[in-house]
Amino acid sequence: MLLRRTDGERRSGSRPRDSQTRARSSGASEIDSQRLTTLRASGKCARVCTRMTDVATFSVEVEKYAVETLRDCVGGPEWELRPDRAALLVHDMQPYYLNVLHSSVRARVAAEASAVVAHARSAGVPILASGPRAAEAIEQRGLLGPMWGLGPSTEDVAVTERDFVPIAKRSYSAFYASDLEVELRRRGRDQLVIVGFFASAGILATTFDAFARDIQCFVGIESVADYTAHQHRTALNLITSLTGVVTSSANLLHDPGGGPLD
């Protein structure tokens, strides 16, 4: 399994009124949202918040969108993805973040990312899984705290897949204040396939940091996600222009005998 807990195990998930819905703040059904905000700002609610972090501690507008409309975003450098040079990064795919997305987007990105993970395992490609370092006080999150809240708990970011190498990060990029580069160098890997979310935040930031380290990045259109189609498209276009390759997820570590999907 790609995710430690399914969406339905801890909460019912978002129920959109139409094509758009608001991802509500953590604990909206149990604690008044204004009181929660006050508690978080004071840094006095770690115990409460860590028990509730399968629901996000931030609020954003999300929408239902068809990823097929983004397939014209393919492009980037003419790099050849090779399993003997590549590693796979499962970027921030905790239920804490997954549950923010529209239900149809959640289902799609989970299925597509799981397929890429399966291909990586078959090809012997090492798999790493990133997540933020758990914080007990909002001050420990730096600038992320005022913008995004306390964040997920230690339990929420725990990696239970035995073949996943955990990468604890401190900001958007999976390279920042983490062991990601060290783990890649140890394995002789200079290519990085990325699946997960959010495309316009952590994934985009990670591709910039990879480029600065001479590590080639490959991103699958269907195996990453964002709050909206516009943010998803914007991230893909920036990656193709500046930092890496964007292609169909079916082209990522696929079975050569089966052939790629155009």
C-alpha positions in Angstrom: 0.0 0.0 0.0 1.1 3.5 -0.8 -0.7 5.2 2.0 -0.6 4.3 5.7 -4.3 4.8 6.2 -7.1 4.9 3.8 -9.2 8.1 3.6 -12.2 6.5 5.2 -10.5 5.1 8.3 -10.2 8.4 10.1 -12.7 10.7 8.5 -15.4 10.8 5.9 -13.6 13.2 3.5 -14.7 16.3 1.8 -18.2 16.5 0.3 -18.2 19.1 -2.4 -21.4 21.2 -3.0 -20.5 21.5 -6.7 -17.3 21.6 -8.6 -15.6 23.6 -5.9 -15.4 23.0 -2.1 -13.5 24.4 0.8 -11.1 22.2 2.8 -12.0 23.1 6.3 -9.7 23.6 9.2 -8.7 20.8 11.5 -11.3 20.0 14.2 -14.1 22.0 12.7 -16.6 19.4 13.9 -15.1 19.2 17.4 -13.5 22.5 18.2 -14.7 26.0 17.1 -12.4 27.1 14.2 -11.7 30.5 15.8 -10.7 28.9 19.1 -8.4 26.5 17.2 -6.7 29.3 15.4 -6.1 31.1 18.7 -4.7 28.0 20.3 -2.4 27.4 17.4 -1.1 30.9 17.3 -0.3 30.6 21.0 1.5 27.3 20.5 -0.6 25.7 23.3 -2.5 23.1 21.4 0.0 20.5 20.4 -1.7 17.7 22.3 -5.1 18.5 20.8 -3.9 19.1 17.3 -1.7 16.0 17.0 -4.8 13.9 17.7 -6.7 15.6 14.9 -4.1 16.0 12.1 -5.7 13.5 9.7 -7.7 16.7 8.9 -5.5 19.5 7.6 -4.7 22.5 9.9 -5.1 24.9 7.0 -8.0 26.0 4.7 -7.8 26.3 0.9 -10.1 26.3 -2.1 -9.9 23.1 -4.0 -11.7 21.9 -7.1 -12.6 18.9 -9.1 -10.6 18.7 -12.4 -9.8 16.3 -15.1 -6.2 15.6 -15.4 -6.6 14.7 -19.1 -6.9 18.4 -19.8 -3.2 18.8 -18.7 -1.6 16.3 -21.0 -0.5 19.1 -23.3 2.0 20.1 -20.6 4.5 17.4 -21.6 8.0 18.7 -22.3 11.3 19.5 -20.8 14.9 18.5 -21.5 15.7 15.4 -23.7 16.8 13.3 -20.7 16.5 9.5 -20.9 15.1 8.0 -17.7 17.1 4.9 -16.7 16.1 2.6 -13.8 19.8 2.1 -13.0 20.2 5.8 -12.4 16.8 6.7 -10.9 15.2 6.8 -7.5 11.5 7.4 -6.8 10.3 10.1 -4.4 6.8 9.7 -2.9 6.3 13.3 -2.0 4.2 14.1 1.1 1.6 11.5 0.4 0.2 11.4 3.9 -3.6 11.3 4.5 -3.2 14.7 6.2 -2.5 16.2 2.8 -4.4 13.8 0.6 -7.7 14.5 2.4 -7.5 18.1 1.4 -8.0 17.3 -2.3 -11.3 16.9 -4.0 -12.4 13.2 -3.7 -12.0 12.5 -7.4 -8.5 14.0 -7.5 -7.6 12.0 -4.4 -8.6 8.8 -6.0 -6.8 9.5 -9.3 -3.5 10.6 -7.8 -3.4 7.7 -5.3 -4.0 5.1 -8.0 -1.5 6.7 -10.4 1.2 7.1 -7.8 0.7 3.5 -6.6 1.2 2.3 -10.1 4.5 4.1 -10.4 5.5 2.7 -7.0 4.7 -0.8 -8.3 6.8 -0.2 -11.5 9.7 1.1 -9.3 9.6 -2.1 -7.2 9.6 -4.3 -10.3 12.6 -2.4 -11.7 14.6 -2.4 -8.5 14.4 1.4 -8.2 14.9 2.7 -4.6 11.9 4.4 -3.2 12.1 7.4 -0.8 9.1 9.0 1.0 9.1 12.6 2.2 7.1 14.3 4.9 7.5 17.3 7.1 9.2 17.0 10.5 6.5 16.9 13.2 6.3 19.9 15.4 5.1 20.3 18.9 4.9 24.1 18.8 4.0 26.3 15.9 7.3 28.2 16.2 9.2 25.0 15.2 7.6 25.3 11.8 9.3 28.6 10.9 7.4 30.6 8.2 5.3 27.5 7.4 3.6 27.8 10.8 1.7 31.1 10.4 0.8 30.1 6.8 -0.1 26.4 7.2 -0.6 25.7 10.9 1.1 23.2 13.2 1.1 20.5 10.5 0.9 16.7 10.8 1.9 14.7 13.9 4.6 12.2 14.3 2.1 9.4 13.8 0.7 11.1 10.6 4.1 11.2 8.9 5.3 7.8 10.0 6.5 5.6 7.0 5.4 2.0 7.4 6.3 0.6 4.0 9.5 -1.4 4.7 11.1 -0.6 1.4 10.5 3.2 1.6 13.4 5.3 2.9 11.9 8.1 5.1 12.9 11.6 4.3 12.0 14.2 7.0 12.1 17.8 5.6 11.7 21.2 7.1 10.2 23.3 4.3 8.6 22.9 0.9 11.5 21.2 -0.8 12.3 17.6 0.1 16.0 18.5 -0.1 15.9 21.3 2.5 17.4 20.2 5.8 17.0 16.6 4.9 19.0 13.5 4.0 17.6 13.2 0.5 20.7 14.2 -1.4 22.9 11.9 0.9 20.5 9.0 0.3 20.6 9.5 -3.5 24.4 9.8 -3.6 24.9 6.7 -1.5 22.9 4.8 -4.1 24.6 6.3 -7.0 21.4 7.9 -8.3 21.3 11.1 -10.2 17.7 10.9 -11.5 14.6 11.5 -9.4 11.1 10.5 -10.3 8.5 12.4 -8.2 4.9 11.5 -7.4 2.6 13.1 -4.9 1.5 16.6 -4.1 1.3 19.5 -4.1 2.7 20.2 -7.6 2.9 24.0 -7.2 4.6 23.9 -3.8 6.8 21.1 -2.5 7.2 19.3 -5.8 8.1 22.4 -7.8 10.5 23.5 -5.0 12.1 20.0 -5.0 12.8 20.1 -8.7 14.5 23.5 -8.4 16.8 22.1 -5.6 17.4 18.9 -7.6 18.5 20.9 -10.6 20.9 22.9 -8.5 22.5 19.6 -7.5 22.7 18.2 -11.0 19.9 15.7 -10.4 17.5 15.2 -13.2 13.8 15.3 -12.3 10.9 13.5 -14.0 7.3 14.3 -13.1 4.2 12.4 -14.2 1.2 14.5 -15.1 -1.3 12.1 -13.6 0.7 11.0 -10.6 1.0 14.5 -9.0 -1.9 16.7 -7.9 -2.8 20.2 -6.7 -5.7 22.2 -5.3 -6.8 23.4 -8.7 -6.2 22.6 -12.4 -4.6 26.1 -12.8 -2.0 25.4 -10.0 -1.3 22.0 -11.4 -0.8 23.3 -14.9 1.3 26.3 -13.7 3.7 23.9 -11.9 4.0 21.5 -14.8 4.8 24.4 -17.2 7.4 25.8 -14.9 9.1 22.4 -14.5 9.3 21.9 -18.3 10.6 25.4 -18.8 13.2 25.4 -16.0 13.9 22.2 -14.0 12.9 18.9 -15.5 10.8 16.5 -17.6 7.0 16.3 -17.5 5.5 13.3 -19.1 2.6 10.8 -18.8 2.9 8.7 -15.7 2.7 5.7 -17.9 6.1 6.6 -19.2 7.7 6.6 -15.7 9.6 3.3 -15.0 7.1 1.5 -17.2 7.6 -2.1 -18.4 9.7 -1.8 -21.6 7.9 -4.8 -23.0 4.6 -3.1 -22.7 5.7 0.1 -24.3 5.0 3.7 -23.2 1.7 5.5 -23.4 1.7 8.5 -25.7 
